Amino acid sequence: MEFKRSKRLEVLPPYLFAEIDRKKKAAIAAGRDIINLGIGDPDRPTPDFIIEELGRAASEAKNHRYALDLGLPELRLAFSQWFEKRFGVLLDPESEILPLIGAKEGIAHLPLSLINPGDVVLIPEPCYPPYVSGTIFAGGKPYWLPITSANEFLPDLENIPQEVARKARLLYLNYPNNPTAAVADLEFFRSAVDFAGRYEILIAQDAAYSEIYFDEPSPSILQVEGAKEVAVEFHSLSKTFNMTGWRLGFAVGNASAVKALSEIKTNIDSGVFQAIQYAGIAAYQGYSRPWRAELLATYRARRDALVDGLESLEWEVLRPRATFYVWIPTPDGFSSVDFASMLLDKADIVVTPGIGFGPSGEGFVRAALTVDEERIKEALRRLPEVVSALTSS
Ligand SMILES: *Cc1c(COP(=O)(O)O)cnc(C)c1O
């Protein structure tokens, strides 16, 4: 029997990379030396002290049972202490912090907890895809806010038509941004909080990359006065501590939104394995150890290798101030899919076509700095041939 997919699956945006995926698999199967800059997943291991704490906690029988819905009080306390030190913001561990099975889980479930069918959700694009799927699964209507170099990759909130803003219930933000690597300062967050207050919109700011920065530490939207009235922020251990596979994140901020999300979650999941929660406590308590400076230095060296190399080919790219992505404009006349396809065919390099993150991502590809510097340099050695093929075709 073949069962028909639900309508809510049918209306998701189409998957655009089937052809590139097929080529990539074929290239790997053929034994070609692929440099994969397509993966937004840290290549470095989780620090040992976190793994050791997992081992200790995993051997205790009390941690083998269902976790508490709101997570261990010690975990919420450890997160609040880290948050206060890092951002100078006090969070109430009882009502303003909710552990998640990774930030993605909370990001995708949030609309189910707050949105009714027909409600408008404001979504910057290009964007991380769960903002869109979460909205559609809840029956919400996405209203797109293009982020481009013309607006410094910050949505132009004041140009949203009033009748749209009045119907909107939720606004996603994501700074530092995936895929564009753009950053937002407190002034932008202040204007967003002001906008949200005027229209009674909840802001969901995705801070998954808040700890991957190269100069100024990234701000939290909750540092804006009054932000807790209108904002929740998503945090994640995935990129901060190289823990993508472990699945632990947090929703913090506005208590009514945190509560609504926890009610949806109680009906769907049964929390995070407690041993992982103990490992999470160790992670935040060990945040300032030397491994962190090393990790950021590693990403910085890779970033500079890639950006310097592209510049020496007279390729203009913005040097990212945060995240581990470089948002690279495609050569004139090439769509993002065509250019990614050409890089794979001619240079065995994998990047992600920008259009996969939304229509305003057209004209860019995203390269992830999740391979060794040597591999980035090897990719750069392969590029001149691609560039000369461009100019001769
Ligand atoms: C990686 C990523 C996340 C994922 O976080 P998890 O905690 O692993 O679910 C969230 N948002 C963005 C923009 C990401 O790139």
The ligand as an SDF file (V2000), in Angstrom:
LIG
                    3D

 15 15  0  0  0  0  0  0  0  0999 V2000
   22.1980   24.6340   13.5890 C   0  0  0  0  0  0  0  0  0  0  0  0
   21.0750   25.6080   13.7580 C   0  0  0  0  0  0  0  0  0  0  0  0
   20.1350   25.4220   14.7620 C   0  0  0  0  0  0  0  0  0  0  0  0
   20.0790   24.0790   15.3950 C   0  0  0  0  0  0  0  0  0  0  0  0
   20.1350   23.9340   16.6760 O   0  0  0  0  0  0  0  0  0  0  0  0
   19.9230   22.5370   17.3530 P   0  0  0  0  0  0  0  0  0  0  0  0
   20.0500   22.9080   18.7660 O   0  0  0  0  0  0  0  0  0  0  0  0
   20.9890   21.6050   16.8620 O   0  0  0  0  0  0  0  0  0  0  0  0
   18.5680   22.0230   17.0030 O   0  0  0  0  0  0  0  0  0  0  0  0
   19.1710   26.3900   14.9790 C   0  0  0  0  0  0  0  0  0  0  0  0
   19.1360   27.4800   14.1970 N   0  0  0  0  0  0  0  0  0  0  0  0
   20.0080   27.6740   13.2060 C   0  0  0  0  0  0  0  0  0  0  0  0
   19.9130   28.8940   12.3730 C   0  0  0  0  0  0  0  0  0  0  0  0
   20.9950   26.7240   12.9450 C   0  0  0  0  0  0  0  0  0  0  0  0
   21.8270   26.8880   11.9240 O   0  0  0  0  0  0  0  0  0  0  0  0
  1  2  1  0
  2  3  1  0
  2 14  2  0
  3  4  1  0
  3 10  2  0
  4  5  1  0
  5  6  1  0
  6  7  2  0
  6  8  1  0
  6  9  1  0
 10 11  1  0
 11 12  2  0
 12 13  1  0
 12 14  1  0
 14 15  1  0
M  END
$$$$
